[in-house]
């Protein structure tokens, strides 16, 4: 499963997952990549804070396991999303 990572200047991230997009596909032939690209464009249009950010494509399985206690600590380290334990709660 695919995901797009929007990397903010401080290294924090916004994640757009293929399974959580909430938009209908154009048709059955739309690839996962094309669908996620289209959803990303709409998301950027609706959320000014994402405009101009670097976007990295990853497999969703490469992301840390979701935990609400550590989600605010997710950071891009230049090659992957990590949980930065140096960030306070």
LOPA-572436 format. One record per atom (N, C-alpha, C): residue number from 1; chain; atom name; x negated, y negated, z. Coordinates in nm, 2 decimals. Each point is the difference from the previous one (the first is absolute). Layout:
BEGIN
(node NUM 'A' 'CA' (X Y Z))
...
END
This chain:
BEGIN
(node 1 'A' 'N' (-0.08 0.12 0.00))
(node 1 'A' 'CA' (0.08 -0.12 0.00))
(node 1 'A' 'C' (-0.09 -0.12 0.00))
(node 2 'A' 'N' (0.04 -0.10 -0.07))
(node 2 'A' 'CA' (-0.08 -0.12 -0.02))
(node 2 'A' 'C' (0.04 -0.11 0.10))
(node 3 'A' 'N' (-0.10 -0.10 0.02))
(node 3 'A' 'CA' (0.03 -0.11 0.08))
(node 3 'A' 'C' (-0.09 -0.12 -0.05))
(node 4 'A' 'N' (0.04 -0.12 0.02))
(node 4 'A' 'CA' (-0.08 -0.12 -0.03))
(node 4 'A' 'C' (-0.03 -0.07 0.13))
(node 5 'A' 'N' (-0.12 -0.04 0.01))
(node 5 'A' 'CA' (-0.05 -0.07 0.12))
(node 5 'A' 'C' (-0.02 -0.14 -0.04))
(node 6 'A' 'N' (0.06 -0.10 0.07))
(node 6 'A' 'CA' (-0.02 -0.14 -0.02))
(node 6 'A' 'C' (-0.10 -0.04 0.11))
(node 7 'A' 'N' (-0.12 -0.04 -0.04))
(node 7 'A' 'CA' (-0.10 -0.03 0.10))
(node 7 'A' 'C' (0.00 -0.15 0.03))
(node 8 'A' 'N' (0.02 -0.03 0.13))
(node 8 'A' 'CA' (0.00 -0.14 0.04))
(node 8 'A' 'C' (-0.14 -0.05 0.03))
(node 9 'A' 'N' (-0.02 -0.13 0.00))
(node 9 'A' 'CA' (-0.14 -0.05 0.02))
(node 9 'A' 'C' (-0.06 0.04 0.13))
(node 10 'A' 'N' (0.08 0.03 0.10))
(node 10 'A' 'CA' (-0.06 0.05 0.13))
(node 10 'A' 'C' (-0.02 0.15 0.00))
(node 11 'A' 'N' (0.03 0.07 -0.11))
(node 11 'A' 'CA' (-0.02 0.14 -0.01))
(node 11 'A' 'C' (0.13 0.08 0.04))
(node 12 'A' 'N' (0.10 -0.07 0.06))
(node 12 'A' 'CA' (0.12 0.07 0.03))
(node 12 'A' 'C' (0.07 0.04 -0.13))
(node 13 'A' 'N' (0.10 0.09 0.00))
(node 13 'A' 'CA' (0.06 0.05 -0.12))
(node 13 'A' 'C' (0.15 0.00 0.01))
(node 14 'A' 'N' (0.06 -0.01 -0.12))
(node 14 'A' 'CA' (0.14 0.03 -0.02))
(node 14 'A' 'C' (0.00 0.12 -0.10))
(node 15 'A' 'N' (0.09 0.09 0.04))
(node 15 'A' 'CA' (0.00 0.13 -0.08))
(node 15 'A' 'C' (0.13 0.01 -0.07))
(node 16 'A' 'N' (0.00 0.03 -0.13))
(node 16 'A' 'CA' (0.11 0.03 -0.08))
(node 16 'A' 'C' (-0.01 0.14 -0.04))
(node 17 'A' 'N' (0.09 0.09 0.05))
(node 17 'A' 'CA' (0.00 0.14 -0.03))
(node 17 'A' 'C' (0.11 0.04 -0.10))
(node 18 'A' 'N' (-0.04 0.09 -0.08))
(node 18 'A' 'CA' (0.09 0.05 -0.10))
(node 18 'A' 'C' (0.13 0.05 0.06))
(node 19 'A' 'N' (0.00 0.06 0.11))
(node 19 'A' 'CA' (0.12 0.06 0.06))
(node 19 'A' 'C' (0.08 -0.10 0.08))
(node 20 'A' 'N' (-0.05 -0.13 0.01))
(node 20 'A' 'CA' (0.08 -0.09 0.08))
(node 20 'A' 'C' (0.03 -0.13 -0.07))
(node 21 'A' 'N' (0.01 0.01 -0.14))
(node 21 'A' 'CA' (0.02 -0.12 -0.08))
(node 21 'A' 'C' (0.14 -0.05 0.00))
(node 22 'A' 'N' (0.10 0.09 0.00))
(node 22 'A' 'CA' (0.13 -0.05 0.01))
(node 22 'A' 'C' (0.06 -0.06 -0.13))
(node 23 'A' 'N' (-0.07 0.02 -0.11))
(node 23 'A' 'CA' (0.05 -0.05 -0.13))
(node 23 'A' 'C' (0.03 0.12 -0.09))
(node 24 'A' 'N' (0.10 -0.01 -0.08))
(node 24 'A' 'CA' (0.03 0.10 -0.10))
(node 24 'A' 'C' (-0.11 0.01 -0.11))
(node 25 'A' 'N' (-0.02 0.11 -0.05))
(node 25 'A' 'CA' (-0.09 0.02 -0.11))
(node 25 'A' 'C' (0.07 -0.05 -0.13))
(node 26 'A' 'N' (-0.07 -0.05 -0.09))
(node 26 'A' 'CA' (0.07 -0.04 -0.13))
(node 26 'A' 'C' (0.06 0.12 -0.07))
(node 27 'A' 'N' (-0.07 0.11 0.00))
(node 27 'A' 'CA' (0.05 0.12 -0.06))
(node 27 'A' 'C' (-0.08 0.12 0.05))
(node 28 'A' 'N' (0.04 0.12 -0.04))
(node 28 'A' 'CA' (-0.07 0.12 0.05))
(node 28 'A' 'C' (-0.14 0.01 -0.06))
(node 29 'A' 'N' (-0.04 -0.07 -0.10))
(node 29 'A' 'CA' (-0.13 0.01 -0.07))
(node 29 'A' 'C' (-0.10 -0.10 0.06))
(node 30 'A' 'N' (0.05 -0.09 0.09))
(node 30 'A' 'CA' (-0.09 -0.10 0.06))
(node 30 'A' 'C' (-0.10 0.07 0.09))
(node 31 'A' 'N' (-0.13 -0.01 -0.02))
(node 31 'A' 'CA' (-0.10 0.07 0.08))
(node 31 'A' 'C' (-0.01 -0.07 0.14))
(node 32 'A' 'N' (-0.06 0.08 0.09))
(node 32 'A' 'CA' (-0.02 -0.05 0.13))
(node 32 'A' 'C' (-0.08 -0.13 0.00))
(node 33 'A' 'N' (-0.10 -0.01 -0.08))
(node 33 'A' 'CA' (-0.09 -0.11 -0.01))
(node 33 'A' 'C' (0.08 -0.12 -0.05))
(node 34 'A' 'N' (0.07 0.02 -0.11))
(node 34 'A' 'CA' (0.08 -0.11 -0.06))
(node 34 'A' 'C' (0.11 -0.05 0.10))
(node 35 'A' 'N' (0.06 0.09 0.07))
(node 35 'A' 'CA' (0.10 -0.04 0.10))
(node 35 'A' 'C' (-0.06 -0.08 0.11))
(node 36 'A' 'N' (-0.11 0.05 0.05))
(node 36 'A' 'CA' (-0.06 -0.07 0.12))
(node 36 'A' 'C' (-0.06 -0.14 -0.05))
(node 37 'A' 'N' (-0.05 -0.01 -0.12))
(node 37 'A' 'CA' (-0.04 -0.13 -0.05))
(node 37 'A' 'C' (0.11 -0.10 -0.01))
(node 38 'A' 'N' (0.12 0.05 -0.05))
(node 38 'A' 'CA' (0.11 -0.08 -0.02))
(node 38 'A' 'C' (0.06 -0.05 0.14))
(node 39 'A' 'N' (0.00 0.09 0.09))
(node 39 'A' 'CA' (0.05 -0.03 0.14))
(node 39 'A' 'C' (-0.10 -0.10 0.06))
(node 40 'A' 'N' (-0.13 0.02 -0.02))
(node 40 'A' 'CA' (-0.10 -0.09 0.06))
(node 40 'A' 'C' (0.02 -0.15 -0.06))
(node 41 'A' 'N' (0.03 -0.01 -0.13))
(node 41 'A' 'CA' (0.02 -0.13 -0.05))
(node 41 'A' 'C' (0.12 -0.07 0.06))
(node 42 'A' 'N' (0.11 0.07 0.02))
(node 42 'A' 'CA' (0.12 -0.05 0.06))
(node 42 'A' 'C' (-0.03 -0.04 0.15))
(node 43 'A' 'N' (-0.07 0.09 0.07))
(node 43 'A' 'CA' (-0.04 -0.03 0.14))
(node 43 'A' 'C' (-0.08 -0.13 0.01))
(node 44 'A' 'N' (-0.10 -0.01 -0.09))
(node 44 'A' 'CA' (-0.08 -0.12 0.00))
(node 44 'A' 'C' (0.08 -0.13 -0.03))
(node 45 'A' 'N' (0.09 0.01 -0.09))
(node 45 'A' 'CA' (0.09 -0.11 -0.03))
(node 45 'A' 'C' (0.08 -0.04 0.12))
(node 46 'A' 'N' (0.05 0.09 0.08))
(node 46 'A' 'CA' (0.08 -0.03 0.11))
(node 46 'A' 'C' (-0.08 -0.04 0.13))
(node 47 'A' 'N' (-0.13 0.04 0.00))
(node 47 'A' 'CA' (-0.08 -0.03 0.12))
(node 47 'A' 'C' (-0.12 -0.08 -0.03))
(node 48 'A' 'N' (0.00 -0.13 0.01))
(node 48 'A' 'CA' (-0.11 -0.09 -0.03))
(node 48 'A' 'C' (-0.13 0.04 0.06))
(node 49 'A' 'N' (0.01 0.06 0.12))
(node 49 'A' 'CA' (-0.12 0.03 0.08))
(node 49 'A' 'C' (-0.08 0.11 -0.07))
(node 50 'A' 'N' (0.06 0.07 -0.10))
(node 50 'A' 'CA' (-0.07 0.11 -0.07))
(node 50 'A' 'C' (-0.07 -0.05 -0.13))
(node 51 'A' 'N' (0.04 -0.12 -0.04))
(node 51 'A' 'CA' (-0.05 -0.06 -0.13))
(node 51 'A' 'C' (-0.15 -0.02 0.01))
(node 52 'A' 'N' (-0.07 0.04 -0.10))
(node 52 'A' 'CA' (-0.15 -0.02 0.00))
(node 52 'A' 'C' (-0.08 0.10 0.08))
(node 53 'A' 'N' (0.06 0.09 0.07))
(node 53 'A' 'CA' (-0.08 0.10 0.07))
(node 53 'A' 'C' (-0.05 0.11 -0.09))
(node 54 'A' 'N' (-0.11 0.06 0.05))
(node 54 'A' 'CA' (-0.05 0.12 -0.07))
(node 54 'A' 'C' (0.09 0.11 0.02))
(node 55 'A' 'N' (0.02 0.08 -0.10))
(node 55 'A' 'CA' (0.09 0.12 0.00))
(node 55 'A' 'C' (-0.09 0.12 -0.03))
(node 56 'A' 'N' (0.01 0.10 0.08))
(node 56 'A' 'CA' (-0.07 0.13 -0.02))
(node 56 'A' 'C' (0.10 0.11 -0.01))
(node 57 'A' 'N' (-0.01 0.09 -0.09))
(node 57 'A' 'CA' (0.08 0.11 -0.02))
(node 57 'A' 'C' (-0.06 0.12 0.07))
(node 58 'A' 'N' (0.08 0.07 0.08))
(node 58 'A' 'CA' (-0.05 0.12 0.07))
(node 58 'A' 'C' (0.10 0.11 0.00))
(node 59 'A' 'N' (-0.04 0.11 0.04))
(node 59 'A' 'CA' (0.10 0.11 0.03))
(node 59 'A' 'C' (0.05 -0.02 0.14))
(node 60 'A' 'N' (0.13 0.01 0.02))
(node 60 'A' 'CA' (0.05 -0.02 0.14))
(node 60 'A' 'C' (-0.06 0.09 0.10))
(node 61 'A' 'N' (-0.04 0.12 -0.04))
(node 61 'A' 'CA' (-0.06 0.09 0.10))
(node 61 'A' 'C' (-0.14 -0.05 0.05))
(node 62 'A' 'N' (-0.06 -0.10 -0.06))
(node 62 'A' 'CA' (-0.12 -0.06 0.04))
(node 62 'A' 'C' (0.02 -0.10 0.11))
(node 63 'A' 'N' (0.12 -0.04 0.03))
(node 63 'A' 'CA' (0.03 -0.10 0.10))
(node 63 'A' 'C' (0.00 0.07 0.14))
(node 64 'A' 'N' (-0.03 -0.08 0.11))
(node 64 'A' 'CA' (0.01 0.06 0.13))
(node 64 'A' 'C' (0.14 0.04 0.03))
(node 65 'A' 'N' (0.01 0.10 0.09))
(node 65 'A' 'CA' (0.13 0.04 0.04))
(node 65 'A' 'C' (0.07 -0.11 0.07))
(node 66 'A' 'N' (0.13 -0.03 -0.04))
(node 66 'A' 'CA' (0.07 -0.11 0.06))
(node 66 'A' 'C' (0.03 0.02 0.15))
(node 67 'A' 'N' (-0.04 -0.11 0.07))
(node 67 'A' 'CA' (0.03 0.00 0.15))
(node 67 'A' 'C' (0.03 -0.15 0.03))
(node 68 'A' 'N' (0.12 -0.03 0.05))
(node 68 'A' 'CA' (0.03 -0.14 0.02))
(node 68 'A' 'C' (-0.09 -0.07 0.10))
(node 69 'A' 'N' (-0.07 0.08 0.08))
(node 69 'A' 'CA' (-0.09 -0.05 0.10))
(node 69 'A' 'C' (-0.13 -0.05 -0.06))
(node 70 'A' 'N' (-0.04 0.05 -0.12))
(node 70 'A' 'CA' (-0.12 -0.04 -0.07))
(node 70 'A' 'C' (0.02 -0.06 -0.13))
(node 71 'A' 'N' (0.12 -0.01 -0.05))
(node 71 'A' 'CA' (0.02 -0.06 -0.14))
(node 71 'A' 'C' (-0.06 -0.14 -0.02))
(node 72 'A' 'N' (0.01 -0.08 0.11))
(node 72 'A' 'CA' (-0.06 -0.13 -0.01))
(node 72 'A' 'C' (-0.15 0.00 -0.01))
(node 73 'A' 'N' (-0.06 0.11 0.02))
(node 73 'A' 'CA' (-0.15 0.01 0.00))
(node 73 'A' 'C' (-0.05 0.06 -0.14))
(node 74 'A' 'N' (0.09 0.02 -0.09))
(node 74 'A' 'CA' (-0.04 0.05 -0.13))
(node 74 'A' 'C' (-0.08 -0.11 -0.07))
(node 75 'A' 'N' (-0.12 0.04 -0.05))
(node 75 'A' 'CA' (-0.08 -0.10 -0.08))
(node 75 'A' 'C' (-0.06 0.07 -0.12))
(node 76 'A' 'N' (-0.03 -0.08 -0.10))
(node 76 'A' 'CA' (-0.07 0.05 -0.12))
(node 76 'A' 'C' (-0.15 -0.02 0.03))
(node 77 'A' 'N' (-0.08 0.11 -0.01))
(node 77 'A' 'CA' (-0.14 -0.01 0.03))
(node 77 'A' 'C' (-0.09 -0.01 -0.13))
(node 78 'A' 'N' (0.07 -0.02 -0.11))
(node 78 'A' 'CA' (-0.07 -0.01 -0.13))
(node 78 'A' 'C' (0.01 0.13 -0.08))
(node 79 'A' 'N' (0.04 0.11 0.06))
(node 79 'A' 'CA' (0.02 0.12 -0.08))
(node 79 'A' 'C' (0.13 0.08 0.05))
(node 80 'A' 'N' (0.05 -0.03 0.12))
(node 80 'A' 'CA' (0.12 0.07 0.04))
(node 80 'A' 'C' (0.06 -0.08 0.12))
(node 81 'A' 'N' (0.12 0.04 0.03))
(node 81 'A' 'CA' (0.07 -0.06 0.12))
(node 81 'A' 'C' (-0.04 0.08 0.12))
(node 82 'A' 'N' (-0.04 -0.07 0.10))
(node 82 'A' 'CA' (-0.05 0.06 0.13))
(node 82 'A' 'C' (0.09 -0.06 0.11))
(node 83 'A' 'N' (-0.01 0.06 0.12))
(node 83 'A' 'CA' (0.06 -0.05 0.12))
(node 83 'A' 'C' (-0.12 -0.07 0.08))
(node 84 'A' 'N' (0.01 -0.13 0.01))
(node 84 'A' 'CA' (-0.11 -0.07 0.06))
(node 84 'A' 'C' (0.03 -0.01 0.15))
(node 85 'A' 'N' (-0.06 0.09 0.08))
(node 85 'A' 'CA' (0.02 0.01 0.14))
(node 85 'A' 'C' (-0.06 -0.12 0.08))
(node 86 'A' 'N' (-0.08 -0.09 -0.07))
(node 86 'A' 'CA' (-0.05 -0.11 0.07))
(node 86 'A' 'C' (0.10 -0.11 0.02))
(node 87 'A' 'N' (0.11 0.01 -0.08))
(node 87 'A' 'CA' (0.11 -0.10 0.01))
(node 87 'A' 'C' (0.09 0.03 0.12))
(node 88 'A' 'N' (0.02 -0.10 0.09))
(node 88 'A' 'CA' (0.08 0.02 0.12))
(node 88 'A' 'C' (0.14 0.02 -0.03))
(node 89 'A' 'N' (0.08 0.05 0.10))
(node 89 'A' 'CA' (0.14 0.03 -0.02))
(node 89 'A' 'C' (0.08 -0.13 0.00))
END
